[in-house]
Amino acid sequence: FIIITSLPAILALILISYLPESPRYLCVSGQKDKAMSAVRFMAKMNGRDMTGNLEVVCTDNEERGSYLMLFKETHLRSTVSLSVMYLSCIFIVYGLIVWIPLMLSTGSCGGAAPVPHQCQQLTSDTLLKLSAVGLAAVIAEIVTFFIVLRFGRLIPIRTVAVVLPIAIAGLFICVNPTVTFGFVTAAKVISKALNCIIWIIVPETYPTNIRSTATGFINSWGKIGGVFGTGIVYLLFYTDPKVVIGCFILSALLNLVFTFIFNKETKDVILQET
């Protein structure tokens, strides 16, 4: 199963070596010749004739997407805020990916006593619940996209950031499995909505000449968050489930703080070149 699901990634790794960089990026970063080559490649792939003296007019920019540009005064607040927001978001998202099956299979919740470590197959009921949570998360991302289009970026992301720690705190409540499942679904849905909004904001925040650099930099912090999120669950779930939920809440609160530090509304803002 893992090999089969990995095949598209292997194919993408091969194909990406044949794809040129965005002509727009190459142009604004001062790489005129490469920009022209990229345009001709795109024309060829689309069956268009580009014979003649076509020329791409570019604006030179010697910095060419340097990481140092992310920390200039104009971008510093956005870079730090979005990096922390994405780290904390993915900490929760990936942590829940590991925590939810463990919680459902053992019948525990955040406030329950530690359960003995054991390997067991997931029941059909557990798989059904996991599917329901996953489906709810997908629907939430779609709905979030349209909400963001209508209401902008700051109001939705701050609203989600306020609700997320409350939903996670509900995991401490051990009334019955139905209530616990409700809070699990809420935490999953809200964290995925947060992830969706962040990735709408990121490319809109930076000019073209550093957009790819900024995206990669912020994404790297998400990778770190994912490693720590899953690691915390594996290390602490069978020792003290309450500590795991506590880590999720702290991460959600950290995200909340930085959603209010981030102050750039990017809805309907024309993307800058440099």
C-alpha positions in Angstrom: 0.0 0.0 0.0 2.8 2.4 0.9 4.7 1.7 -2.3 1.5 2.2 -4.4 0.6 5.4 -2.8 4.2 6.7 -3.2 4.3 6.2 -7.0 2.7 9.6 -7.8 5.4 11.3 -5.7 8.1 9.4 -7.5 6.6 10.4 -10.8 6.4 14.0 -9.7 10.0 14.0 -8.6 11.0 12.9 -12.2 8.7 15.3 -14.0 9.7 18.3 -11.9 13.2 18.2 -13.3 11.7 18.9 -16.8 9.5 21.8 -15.7 10.9 25.4 -15.9 10.5 28.0 -13.2 7.6 30.5 -13.5 8.5 33.0 -16.3 7.1 35.7 -14.1 9.4 34.8 -11.2 12.4 34.5 -13.6 11.6 37.9 -15.1 11.3 39.9 -11.9 14.4 38.2 -10.4 16.4 39.4 -13.4 16.8 36.1 -15.3 15.6 37.3 -18.6 17.1 34.6 -20.8 15.6 31.8 -18.6 12.2 33.6 -18.6 12.2 33.6 -22.4 13.2 29.9 -22.5 10.4 29.1 -20.1 7.8 31.0 -22.3 9.0 29.1 -25.4 8.8 25.8 -23.5 5.2 26.6 -22.5 4.3 27.6 -26.1 5.7 24.3 -27.4 3.8 22.3 -24.8 0.6 24.0 -25.9 1.3 23.7 -29.6 1.8 27.4 -30.2 4.1 28.9 -32.8 6.6 31.4 -31.3 8.7 32.0 -34.3 9.8 35.7 -34.7 11.5 38.3 -32.6 9.4 38.0 -29.4 11.1 39.5 -26.4 10.4 39.5 -22.7 10.8 42.8 -21.0 12.0 42.3 -17.4 12.8 44.5 -14.4 16.2 43.6 -13.0 16.4 42.7 -9.3 19.8 41.6 -8.1 18.5 40.1 -4.9 16.6 37.4 -6.7 14.5 36.0 -3.9 17.2 36.1 -1.1 16.1 34.7 2.3 17.5 38.0 3.8 14.6 39.8 2.0 12.1 37.9 4.2 13.5 39.6 7.3 13.5 43.2 6.0 11.3 45.6 7.8 8.5 45.3 5.3 8.2 41.5 5.6 9.6 40.8 9.1 6.3 40.7 10.9 4.6 38.6 8.2 7.5 36.1 8.0 7.7 35.5 11.8 4.0 35.4 12.3 3.2 33.1 9.4 6.1 30.8 10.3 4.9 30.4 13.9 1.3 30.1 12.9 2.1 27.3 10.4 4.4 25.5 12.8 1.8 25.5 15.5 -1.0 24.6 13.1 0.9 21.6 11.6 1.9 20.5 15.1 -1.8 20.0 15.8 -2.8 18.7 12.4 -0.2 16.0 12.3 -0.5 15.3 16.0 -4.2 14.6 15.6 -3.5 12.3 12.7 -1.6 10.0 15.0 -3.7 10.7 18.2 -7.2 10.2 16.8 -6.7 6.5 15.8 -5.0 5.8 19.1 -7.8 7.5 21.1 -10.6 5.7 19.1 -9.0 2.3 19.3 -8.3 2.4 23.0 -11.6 4.1 23.9 -9.7 6.8 25.9 -10.0 10.6 26.0 -7.8 13.4 27.1 -8.8 13.3 30.7 -8.7 9.5 31.1 -6.0 7.5 32.8 -3.1 6.1 30.8 -3.9 3.0 28.8 -1.6 0.0 28.4 0.5 -0.1 25.3 -0.8 -2.7 22.9 -0.9 -3.4 19.2 -4.3 -4.1 17.8 -6.2 -4.0 14.6 -8.7 -1.1 14.0 -12.3 -2.2 14.2 -14.8 -1.4 11.5 -16.5 1.1 13.8 -13.2 2.9 14.4 -12.5 3.0 10.6 -15.9 4.4 10.1 -15.3 7.1 12.6 -12.0 7.9 11.1 -13.6 8.2 7.7 -16.3 10.5 9.1 -13.7 12.8 10.6 -11.6 12.8 7.4 -14.7 13.7 5.3 -15.7 16.4 7.7 -12.2 17.9 7.4 -12.4 17.9 3.6 -15.8 19.6 3.6 -14.5 22.1 6.2 -11.6 23.1 3.9 -14.0 23.6 0.9 -16.4 25.7 3.0 -13.4 27.7 4.5 -12.2 28.6 1.0 -15.6 30.2 0.1 -15.8 32.0 3.5 -12.4 33.5 3.0 -13.4 34.7 -0.5 -16.4 36.4 1.0 -15.1 37.8 4.3 -11.4 38.3 3.7 -8.5 36.7 5.6 -8.0 38.2 9.0 -11.5 37.8 10.4 -11.8 34.1 9.5 -8.3 33.1 10.6 -8.7 35.0 13.9 -12.1 33.4 14.5 -10.8 29.9 13.9 -7.7 30.6 16.1 -10.0 31.6 19.0 -12.2 28.5 18.6 -9.4 26.0 18.2 -8.0 25.9 21.7 -11.6 25.7 23.1 -12.4 22.7 20.9 -9.1 21.0 21.9 -9.8 21.7 25.6 -13.1 19.9 25.2 -11.0 16.7 24.7 -10.5 16.7 28.5 -14.2 16.1 29.0 -14.9 12.4 29.4 -18.7 12.2 29.5 -19.3 9.5 26.9 -17.7 8.4 23.5 -20.2 10.4 21.5 -19.2 13.7 23.2 -15.5 12.8 22.8 -16.0 12.0 19.2 -17.8 15.4 18.7 -14.8 17.3 20.2 -12.3 15.2 18.1 -14.2 16.1 14.9 -14.4 19.8 15.9 -10.6 19.9 16.6 -9.8 18.2 13.3 -12.2 20.4 11.3 -11.0 23.7 12.8 -7.3 22.8 12.5 -7.7 21.9 8.8 -9.6 25.2 8.3 -6.7 27.1 9.9 -4.3 25.3 7.6 -6.4 26.2 4.5 -6.5 29.9 5.4 -2.7 30.1 6.1 -2.0 28.7 2.6 -4.3 31.3 1.0 -2.6 34.1 2.9 1.1 33.1 2.3 1.3 33.5 -1.5 -0.7 36.7 -1.3 1.5 38.3 1.3 4.8 38.4 -0.6 5.9 39.9 -3.9 6.7 37.7 -6.9 10.5 37.9 -6.6 10.4 36.3 -3.1 7.1 34.4 -3.1 8.6 31.0 -3.8 11.4 31.6 -1.2 8.8 32.7 1.4 6.6 29.7 0.7 9.5 27.3 1.1 10.7 29.0 4.2 7.3 28.9 6.0 6.6 25.4 4.8 9.9 24.2 6.4 8.6 25.4 9.8 5.5 23.3 9.2 7.7 20.3 8.6 9.3 20.9 12.0 5.9 21.2 13.6 4.8 18.0 12.0 7.8 16.1 13.4 7.3 17.4 16.9 3.5 16.9 16.8 3.7 13.2 15.9 6.6 12.7 18.2 4.8 14.1 21.2 1.9 11.7 20.7 4.1 8.6 20.2 6.2 9.5 23.3 3.5 10.5 25.7 0.1 9.0 24.7 0.7 5.8 26.8 2.3 7.7 29.6 -0.1 10.5 30.2 -2.8 11.4 27.6 -3.5 14.7 29.4 0.0 16.0 28.6 -0.6 15.4 24.9 -3.8 17.4 24.9 -2.0 20.1 27.0 0.7 20.3 24.2 -2.1 20.7 21.6 -3.7 23.5 23.6 -0.4 25.4 24.1 0.3 25.2 20.4 -3.2 26.5 19.6 -2.7 29.4 22.1 0.6 30.2 20.4 -1.1 30.3 17.1 -3.8 32.5 18.5 -1.3 35.1 19.7 0.4 35.3 16.3 -2.8 35.5 14.3 -3.4 38.8 16.1 0.2 39.9 15.6 -0.2 39.3 11.9 -2.0 42.3 10.6 -2.0 42.2 6.8 -5.4 41.8 5.0 -4.6 40.4 1.6 -8.1 40.0 0.1 -8.4 41.9 -3.2 -4.8 43.2 -2.9 -2.9 43.4 -6.2 0.1 41.1 -6.1 3.3 43.0 -6.1 6.2 42.1 -8.5 9.1 43.3 -6.2 
